Amino acid sequence: MIIVGGGPAGSTLAALLARSGLDVAVLEREVFPRYHIGESLVPEVLDVLEESGALPAVGSAGFLRKEGGVFRWGTNLELWSFHFDEARERYRFSYAYQVVRSLFDKILLEHAQACGAEVLQGLSARKYLFFLPDERFARELFLESLLDASECG
């Protein structure tokens, strides 16, 4: 299996597939860590992180733990708040994290690699040839399946 894109979707899928015994390669155009806008996770994401085995690494990274949120809608000055523990029938976890995406993405990609996925960074996927950034040589990868998690298509 070749996964194009090493962000949260691609790296999490790579970890899950590698842990199940499949041969997986992740092709990522950027070299991590790379800038990406921050992310406010919801408790359901922790279920996926736990299943992939990445939750301990994410939990120990020092991200802001959040137990709910507060919103204000438009010009209405009234605040609307919620707490994850108020919906225990919906959420297994009563908290989530506000993550720094550059670090979060790096943790997940490194976890996929630790699970056995081959991680190739600084690589662009073009048609069925994958070129390194300096374009001096191509590496041929044989695949049975290709998954696009690149956020580009």
Secondary structure, DSSP 8 states (H G I E B T S, - for coil): -EEE--SHHHHHHHHHHHHTT---EEEESS-SS-----EE--HHHHHHHHHHT-HHHHHTTT-EEESEEEEE-TT---EEEEEGGGGTTT-SSS-EEEE-HHHHHHHHHHHHHHTT-EEEES-EEETTEEE-TT-S-EE----S-EEE-SS--
